[in-house]
Amino acid sequence: MKHRILILGSGGREHAIAHSLSKSPRCEALFVAPGNAGTAEVAQNIELSVSDFSAVEDACVQQNISLVVVGPEVPLVQGIVDYFKKTPTLSEVLIVGPDQLAAQLEGSKDFAKAFMSKYGVRTAAYATFTRETLSEGMRFLEGLTPPYVLKADGLAAGKGVLILDDLDQAKTKLNAFLSEDLFGEAGSKVVIEEFLDGIECSCFVAVDANHHYQILPMAKDYKRIGEQDTGPNTGGMGAVSPVSFIDEEVYARIEDEIVVPTIKGIQAENYSYVGFVFIGLMMVQGVPYVIEYNVRMGDPETEVVFPRIQSDTVDLLEAMCLGTLERHTLLVRNEVATTVIAVSAGYPDAYEKGKVIHGLTRAHQSQVYHAGTALKAGSVVTNGGRVLAITSFGERIEQALDKSYATLEQVGFEQMYFRRDIGKDLM
């Protein structure tokens, strides 16, 4: 059976997924809502808000959609999967994403930490505080060894985590979280946890309706705006897959000690979970610790993970929805994939939109995924902080990166910025 597919979202992740699905002979028609200038090249964009569930319903009915992929976390945490299940016109539509309860694994840091503790998933020691327990939080900080890690409990667009070396500064920020609404409702609870000193990587797990799983290619992303991992956190400045320090022994530990207990916990809680579990890991001397769960594919990691999948991705998504993942064969390209993110000047703080992007029609050695772009008066213009993801392949990481950086010499916009050290720590 062929599918008429709707992808919800507008970033580089959604363009990478759309590009992959568009190549499948089982994709009859492809739509992205709201999409961007890049998705418009491989699919039909539909202008709507991903949080407007009735508008999503109307689009599904009008376009006779049979399969929906939810890209970002917000509609999942708001309960879009539950909406589909209880709405007669949508009940037969396959949807990739967990229900609202399971989405709390990303929607609440405290919820996720309690889940990890209950099911023996290794993570940093922690405690959770509210405005009413602010003084206890201050005392808890005093008992820790710096640096201090503060996390807004709710969704904060990847920017609700602070790592601070100074105790007084940590106390000031804790007060700002809880008393001054620094992150609004997302910061009404704060998780304070011990600092883990190691190297990060991202593990992506596809989960089906019967709690079977497959581990997708692993990746490493680069979150800080500045080179050598300096400056504030962003949504991600680049990514690499595979990860050189994940050998067979470490991979086995990640699966046995992290993935398996996570999936068993999801099953024990009887969560309705059809979708992707993104497990953010910190490798501490080869031992995996979970930093966080996300309940969807990561960005910019999707821009290196999905291009490495050689098998039919429509088959993969259908198997997840139908509970037949154990019979699905996942084929992965052996070459190294790298992506470098081009961002607007000022990001992750204030930045301008509407800058004309040049060079997109030239022949490149790379796949250019659009993250924050729009069409305006016949031109592709910037429409976000993260604008383009430049993905390339190579036998070695150096070769792939050379291609991405060469493409960035041809493609660009006024005051474009990108990191020149992506992947160098893995060489």
N, C-alpha and C positions, 0 to 999 in steps of 0.2 A: 504493500500500500504506500502511495505517495502522500506527503503531508503538505498542508498549507500552514506555514509557520509564522508566528508572531514573536519577536524578541522585544522585551521591554527594557528601555534604557537608551542612553545617548552618548556613551563614552567609547574609549578605545577597546574596552572589554567587549562591548556589544558589536563593534565593527569587526573585531577578530572572530567572534562567534559567527556573525553573519557571513563573513568571507568564507569560513570553513563550511557552513551549512549550504551555502549557495553552490558549492562544487559537487554536492551529493545528487545522484540521479533520483533520489527519493524525495527531493525538495521540489514540490510542484509550484509553489509560490512562496515568496519571502517578504515579510513586512517588519519594519522596526519602528517602535513608537517611544519617544518622538524621533530618535535617530539623529544623524548629523550629515554633513556634506559627504562624508566617506561612505556611510551606509547607503546613501541614495544611489551610489554606483552599483551596488549589488542587490539592492532590495528597494521596496517602495516604503518611504517614510509616511507615518501617520502622526499628525500633530495632536498630541494629547499629553496629559500629566499621568505619570505612572501611578500616582496616588488617587486618581479619579477612577475608581473601580467600575462605575457605571459606564464611563466612556470606554474603558477597556472592553467591557462586555459588549457594547454596541459595535466596536471594531471587530471583535471576534465573530459576532453574528453576521455583520455585513460582508465580511471577507471569507466566511465559512472556514474559520481557523480550526485546525485539528490538534495543533501542538503549540504550547506557549512556553517560552524560556524567560524566566525572570532574572534580569541581569543584576540590578542593584539591591541593596539590603532593605531600603526603606519600605517598599511595598510588602516585602515578606514580613517584616516586623509589624506592619499595619494589618496583616491578615489577608492578603490577596488570595492565597491558596484556599483558606476557609471560605472566602466569598465565592470562589469557583465551585466548591463542593456543595454549597447550599443553594446555588442559583440554577434553576432548571435548564436554562438555555446554555449553561456552561458545563453541566455535570459530566458530559461525555468528552469534553476537551482534555487532552493530556497536558499537565502543567508541571514544569520542572522547578521545584522549590519546596521547602518545608512549610508546614503550617505555622500559625502564629505562635503557638506554645514552643515548638522546637526552635523557632527563629529567635527566641530569647537567648539562645546560646551565643548569639551575636548582639542582640538588643540589650542585654544586661551583663556586665562584667561579673557582678556578684552572682547572678544565676549560673553563669558558666563556671565560675570558680567552685561553687557548691556542687555542681555536676561532676567536675573533675575530682573533687575530694571524695565524693560518694563512690565513684567507680574506679578509683585508684589510678587516675591519669596524672602523671608527674607534672607538677607546676610549682611556681614560686610560692613560698609562704605568704599569707596575706591576711588582711582584716578589712572590714567594710564599715564606713562611718557616714552619718547623716548630720544635718544641721543640729539636731538634738544631742548628738554625741561628739560634737566638734572638739570639746576639751579632751575627751578620751583619745581622739585622733592626734591631737598635739602631743600627748604623752606617749602615744605609740611611736610617733616619729622620733621622739627623743631616745627611744630604746633601740632604734635601728642604726646600723652602720651605713654611712653614705656610700654611693648616691641613693637618693630617695625617689621611688617610682610612685607617681600619682596617676590614677586612671579615672576619668569620668565614667560612671556606671553605664550610661546610655550611649546612643549613637551621637558621634561628634565629628563625622566626616573624616575620620582618620587622624584628627588633630587633638583628641582629648586625652593624650598621654604626655605627661611631663616627667623628665628625668633630671633631677636637680642635685647639685653637690653640696649646697649650703643649707643648713638646718633652718635658719631664719627665713630664707627664701621659700623653702618647702612649706613652712608654716603659713607664710603669707599667701602662697598659692592655694593651700588647703582652705584657708579662710575665704579666698576669692571663689573657689569652687562652690562652697557650701553656703556662704553668707551673702556673696555678691553676685551669685548666679552667672559666673563666668561662662558656663556652657548651658545655661538655662536648665530645663528639666533634665537634660542628659547628665548634669552634674549635681543633681539633688542627692545622689549617693556617690561616694568616692571610695574606690578600692586602693588601699596602700599596700604595696607588696615589696618583698625583698628584691634587690637588684641582682640579676643574673648576668655574669660576665662570660660571654661566649660569642658565637657567630650564628646569625639568624638564617633560617631557610623556610620555605613554604611548601607544605605537603597538601596536595589536592586529592580528595577521595570522592569518587562517584558512588552514590548510595541509591539502591532501588527500593521498590515498594515492599519487598520481602526482606529488607535489610542485608542483602548481598552487597558487596562493595568491590570496587577496583581502584587501585592507586594510579593516578595519572602521573605524567612526568613532573618531577619536583623542580623547584625554581628557587632562586634567591633574588630578592628585590632590594632596592636602595631607596630608603625613605627620606633621608635628610636632603635639604636643598643644596647644601654646599659640598664641595669635593672633600674627600677624606672623611665623609660622614660628619659634617659640621652644620651648624645652623638648625632651624626649626624643622619639624617633621612635615612632610607633604603627603599627598596621596600616592607617591612613588615616582622616582626619577629614572628608573630603568630596571631591567631584570635580565637574568641569565638562566638557561636551562640546557643540559642537566647541571647539577651542582657537583663540583669536583671532589669535595670532601665527603660526599655521601657514597661510600663504597658498599659492597655487599653486606658486610657485617653491620655497619651503621644503619643501612636500609632495613635489615632484619630487626634491629632493635626498635626502630621507629614503628614498624608494622606491629611487632609483638607487644611493645610496651605502651604505645600511644594509640595507633589506629584501632587495633582489635578491642581494647577496653572502651574506646569512644563509641564504636559501633554497637558493642554489647550494651552499653549504657543507654543508647538511643532505643535499642530494642526492648530493654528492661522497662524503660519509662513508657513504652508503647507510643513513642512519638510517630506522627505521620511525617515521614522524612523521605521524600523523593527529591534528590538534588545533590549539590556539591557541599562537602564539608572542607573548608579551607582551614588547615591547622597551621598556625604560626608557631614555629619551633625556635628555640634557642638551644644550640648544641654547646654544652658545657663539658669540655674535655671528652668529647665523643658521646656524652650522655644527653638524650633528648628531653627537654622540658617544653611544656606548652605555654606559650605567651598568651595566645588568644585563639578563639574559634571565630570564623566567619561562616555564614550559612549560604555562601554563593562563591563563584569564582572571584579571584583577586584581580586587581588592576594596579600595575601593569603586567602581572605575571601571566594573565590569559594571553597576552600578545606574544609570549614565547611558548606557552604550554599547548594551546590549541594548534598553532602551526606545526608542532612536532607530531601531532596525531595523524597518522596516515590512514587508519581505518575510517570508515564512514561515520561521521559524527551524528547524522540523523539516526543511524542504527543505535548508537550509544545512548542518545536521549530517549529513544523509544524503549530500549531495554530497561532503562532506569524506571520509566513510568509503568511498564508492564510487569516488572519484577523478574526479569529474565537475564539479569546482568551476568550471572554465573555461566551463561552460554555464549556471552559476547566475547569476541576476540579483539583485544586492543593492540593495535600495531603502532609502534612509535619510531619516528625517524631518529637515527643515531647521531646525526650532526648536532653541533652546538647551535642554539638559537640565542641571540641577544636582542634586546630592545633598548633604545635610548629615547627618553622623553624630552621633547622640546616644549618649553613652557613660556608663558608671557612674563615680561619683566615685572617684578614686584611680587609674583607668586612665591609663597602661599598667602601673602597679605594682599593688599589692594593692587589691582592690575587693570589695564585697559582692554577693551574688546574692539572688534571691528577692523583689525589690521589685515590687509590683503596678504594672502599666502601665495608665494610664487614658486615655480619649479615643479609643481605637482604633476604636470603632464609629460615631463621628461622621462626617458627610460632610466630606471634605477636598478641597482643591484639589490635593493631592499624592498620589503613590503611596507608601505606607508599606511599605518592605521590612523584614522582620525579620532581624536579624543574630544577636544572642545573646538568644533568648527561649525560653520553655518554657511549657507548660500545667500549672497546679498548682491543684487544687481548683476547677476551673472558671474560673480567672483566668489571664490572660497575665502572666507575671512575667519579670524580667530573669534571664538565664542566661549572661552573658558580659560582657566589657569593652565591646566595641562592641555596642550593643543594637538600634538602629533606624537605617535609612537613609531619609531623607525626600527623595524625588525629585520634581521639578516641571519643567514646561515653560514657556517664554516666548519671545516674539519676540526679546527681548533678555535678557542675563544677569541684569540687575536685576529684571526681571519674574519670572523663574523663581525667583530667590533670595527675593524677597518672599513668594512662595507657600510655599516651604519653611519660612521662618521663621514665617509665620503659622500653619502647621500645627503647628509646635513650641510654639506658644502653647496649642494644644488638646490635644496628646498629650504625655504625660510620665510620669515616675516620680520617686520621692524621690531628691534629690541628683543629678539629671540634669545633664550638662554637654555643651555643644557650642560649637564655634567660630562666632563671629559675623562672621568676615572671609573666609569661603570665597568665592573668585572675585573678590574686590575688586581684586586685582592685575591682573585682565584687563579691568576696566571702562574 
